[in-house]
């Protein structure tokens, strides 16, 4: 894994083995069958690759095909390491899609990669439940 600032965006890129592990950890196949996670962009978005090799970003919540945006991974990015952020991921305690404040403050915390995956899974399940209730209600 490499990580650091690439201009004004924080970039985390996984190698091939880490990509497979991250895809399993985040259960990406549940929401985006055939995609693998190759990294994170700015902490708020996953970088994913489809079976044709095209890369996209998708918000951590909600993860769905409607949210996919084409993204080109920088070739040989010059990443500036940030020792305060290394190994951690910024997380909104209440995700923005649920009305959480995107500003720096009480809604912001830092979590490990493992915790991040757990939170992404939990909040995406909650998002799908909410969408199902609205559709059925």
Secondary structure as UniProt FT lines:
FT   STRAND          2..6
FT   TURN            7..8
FT   STRAND          9..13
FT   HELIX           16..25
FT   TURN            26..27
FT   HELIX           28..31
FT   TURN            33..34
FT   STRAND          36..41
FT   TURN            42..44
FT   STRAND          45..49
FT   TURN            51..52
FT   STRAND          55..59
FT   HELIX           65..67
FT   STRAND          69..70
FT   TURN            75..76
FT   TURN            83..87
FT   STRAND          89..92
FT   HELIX           96..98
FT   TURN            106..107
FT   STRAND          108..111
FT   HELIX           113..136
//
